[in-house]
Amino acid sequence: MRPLTDAEARVIATLLAARPDRERERLRQTGIPRSTYYTVRRRAYSEGWLRDRYVPDPTRLGFPYATFLVARPFLDRYADFLSARPSGPLTEVVLWTSPQISLAVFLHRAPDAGAKEVARWERERLLASSLHVTVPLTAPSVPVYFDFEGLWDHLAGLDGTSSYPHGLGGARPEGAEGTDPVAALTPHTRWAFSHLLARPIEAAERGEDGHMLGAFGLPYSERRLFLNGWVTHRVFLEPSRLPPYIGRAADRVHFISGTPRAGARPERLFEALTAKCRVFPFLYVVGEERWLFGALGGSSPEAGPGAMTPGRRSVLSTLREAMEGIEIVHDASASFSMTINHRYDLLVPISS
């Protein structure tokens, strides 16, 4: 696999930030020639390094809860687990699978729907072990949601981030219309949601590169969803497809969970991880009884992001200060398949 060039690293960083800028402003930020920028951008999507999505605030669509499941399926039941997808009260929007570990994200209306589905899989003996965390999305329970900008800027040796972290649900912009999170959608608003969320999926089906331009060029009914903070434009990294950059690779996916200690605050742990440990979680879920993080790392210290910051604080000792009963599972990035790849269009099908 050919390593990434400096220009590719810079363009990926700019795209991952998913700032609401016009394309020419993103081009200016990279500091590379226009033709190079567009060539690299096209390659990043055609090679599957990046995927664009429009991500809604799920509470606006009547999904006030999310369940995050990290599971180890029985090896001999792996195919059965892949075919046993939930239905009814759950909508599965993300599923990462490897023979060792799977990560699933469900959005649902009833607070216990996620736990019931996990219990069903356990009764059917599909899972050797599992951990699930259900959180309300009306609170800032998911301050980092598949945001790879922090990790990428650190790995590429770039100064700071511009948008990290992006979360899911939580607080809305001050002055946004319709602050009631369970307000009924009008038929026209539902139509706008369904068509907007389907745009990246339809673009891929047509063979286009899948790059979206945020709110620019959209009909007003869809652009209004951005203005009200109901939808954001996101760019997601696909770790299994990304080549290394100057010998550095985030080629391991780690999932870390633990019970918070008395007095521990998730924002302080996040600050310690990013500022002192130089670890930038791509997923950060704050449950009442358990916290769950996702992070990328190198398979060897000299090949991963940590190689750039000698003397950084120990990650494990930092975690121990805030949590107990810590569990860590991991697998190679290349082992994961994006079986369900951020399918928010399933929340509001166009036919509804």
Buried (B, 14 or more C-beta within 10 A) or exposed (E): EEEBBEBBBBBBBBBBBBBEBEBEEBBBBBEBEEEBBEBBBEBBBBEBBBBBBBBBBBBBBBBBBBBBBBBBBEEEBBEBBBEBEBEEBBBBBBBBBBEBBBBBBBBBBEEEBBBBBBEEBBEEEBBEEBBBBBBBBBEBBBBBBBBBBBBBBBBBEBEEBBBBBBBBBBEBEEEEEEEEBEEEBEEEBBBBBBBBBBBBBEBBEEEEBBBBEBBEEBEEBBBBBBEBBBBBBBBBBBBBBBEBBEEBBBBBBBBBBBBBEEEBEBEEBBEBBBEBBBBBBBBBBBBEEBBBBBBBBBEEEEBBBBBEEEEBBEBEEBBEEBBEEBBBBBBBBBBBBBBBBBBBBBBBEEEE
